[in-house]
Amino acid sequence: MQRPLSFLMAALLATAGMAHAAGQDDPPIPAVNTIGELPPAPPHQWADLQADLNDNRTAGYGLVSAPALVKYLNQLYANIKTAAGVPDWPGSVYISSDTTLNAHASASGNIYLHMGLIRSAESEDEIYGVMAHEFAHVYLNHQAAYEAHQVAANAAFGVKAALIGIFGKKLPGANASWSAFDSVSLVDGVVHESLIPVWQREVEEQADMFAATLTLRERYSYPVGFKTFLERLVAVEQRQLDSQPFATGAPASAPAAATTPDGKRKTHASAREREEVLTAKMLPLMPRPRPAARKAPWQAVLKDKETAEVLAHYGMLADIEKLHTAGRHADALKLAGKAASGATTGDATMVTMLQTAMRQTGAGMDEQRVVLLRNRTWPERAWSVQYQAAALIKPDQASFAKEFLQEQYAYFGEAPRTWPDMVGFYFRNGDNLSQLALLAKCATDARFRAACADRGKTDAQRQQEAAQMLARQQQQQNNLEQKIKDKLKLKQ
């Protein structure tokens, strides 16, 4: 009875081995064993800085232009690198238009602070703590290791096909009700689980300890700084839990489940867990008297005229959405016009909000496109805006639309994030050769393979596939029920 399991484990190990070989050796990942001590910097293979920038400029509404604020943040980043003993490492700080309370780093050394974080922070201590946490992922090779596993995921695309062939021949010991659909489901699980690194939940704790070490080393306030940021995250997570019906009645202090609400395995500890663990470690280490909070430098840079206007205009987004929801589209248009002016005249988020309001109030396609094209010459150009501008070009000017979009495609370095949009554009315009060529490129990147395939389909094809998916799910459920009945020898 153990044959199926041993057969499965052998296949899993083969999958992991083949994918790992394609991804080559994982980068070394040192550990922060205790707060106050950093491990020696490991060897690094830096990702391409421009490719990384293009990846972020083609995500969502791209990056935000705020020169004074970015200059200040990069000085802080230089201080962090110096405190960590690596002042000459590459990478800069950029502001993402993402309005969530978050930040992220890359294997190039770049750090991206989200606009939601910028607008909520109240001190340099808080921003320093978050940046030190993100730099920890760079210093400790977390990002490089993640990208190595992305390479492995691409390699696993071919491995999955091989495993489907293996399992499709029927697992040893499996009964006759085993189907090809069961094989596909099993293989997806095998490949996914074998490629998820076991350290994925632990890296946040490591990065937190790294940030705490630099906080102490540079005499920043932990209570006002990184602890405050974690407490903000706790509040955000609690609001999310409160909005989920199935979470009703769960105490706020309850430990996080091992899975997310959609059933996927958690890869991060909850913010509450992180704050409690880190604070317990920090309490005996914090100096007395406590370092004074550094609020003045942060508040000063936020009062810079251009920076203040950028932040104020981003603060209007929620009000614009509320006006649209209330059906007050003319008022939304007026406020969106104000938001897309001055320091954010060509900002991707603002011109998109203005274009949306114009559409809602009956403006013509040419007028809408003119607004979007403000972003074309803006210091921070966003792919999503350029793509939308191309979509507003009239059908009888298809050749001009193609020329325009291919110019933008080249500007963003043919970044993989643009591939699904380009596939869709070629598909709608009947350019089969260009579509097929790009689909072949899409097959090399696990992140966008499915999206590329979807963009090359008609609505009828999508509906047919959705119906087939439902049928497969029902068949799998029926197979499972039958297996249970057979096992328990129940009569129908």
Sequence and secondary structure as in RCSB ss.txt:
>XXXX:A:sequence
MQRPLSFLMAALLATAGMAHAAGQDDPPIPAVNTIGELPPAPPHQWADLQADLNDNRTAGYGLVSAPALVKYLNQ
LYANIKTAAGVPDWPGSVYISSDTTLNAHASASGNIYLHMGLIRSAESEDEIYGVMAHEFAHVYLNHQAAYEAHQ
VAANAAFGVKAALIGIFGKKLPGANASWSAFDSVSLVDGVVHESLIPVWQREVEEQADMFAATLTLRERYSYPVG
FKTFLERLVAVEQRQLDSQPFATGAPASAPAAATTPDGKRKTHASAREREEVLTAKMLPLMPRPRPAARKAPWQA
VLKDKETAEVLAHYGMLADIEKLHTAGRHADALKLAGKAASGATTGDATMVTMLQTAMRQTGAGMDEQRVVLLRN
RTWPERAWSVQYQAAALIKPDQASFAKEFLQEQYAYFGEAPRTWPDMVGFYFRNGDNLSQLALLAKCATDARFRA
ACADRGKTDAQRQQEAAQMLARQQQQQNNLEQKIKDKLKLKQ
>XXXX:A:secstr
  HHHHHHHHHHHHHHHHHHHHH S        STT            HHHHHHHHHTSTT B   HHHHHHHHH
HHHHHHHHTT TT    EEEE   SS EEE TTS EEEEHHHHHH  SHHHHHHHHHHHHHHHHTTHHHHHHHHH
HHHHHHHHHHHHHHHHHHT  TT  TT  HHHHHHHHHHHHHHHHS TTTTTHHHHHHHHHHHHHHHTT  TTTT
HHHHHHHHHHHHHHHHHT GGGTT  TTS   SB TTS B  S  HHHHHHHHHHHHTTTS SS      HHHHH
HHTSHHHHHHHHHHTTHHHHHHHHHTT HHHHHHHHHHHTSGGGTT HHHHHHHHHHHHHTT  HHHHHHHHGGG
GGSSS  HHHHHHHHHTS GGGHHHHHHHHHHHHHHTTT GGGHHHHHHHHHHTT HHHHHHHHHHHTT TTTHH
HHHHHTS HHHHHHHHHHHHHHHHHHHHHHHHHHHHHHT   
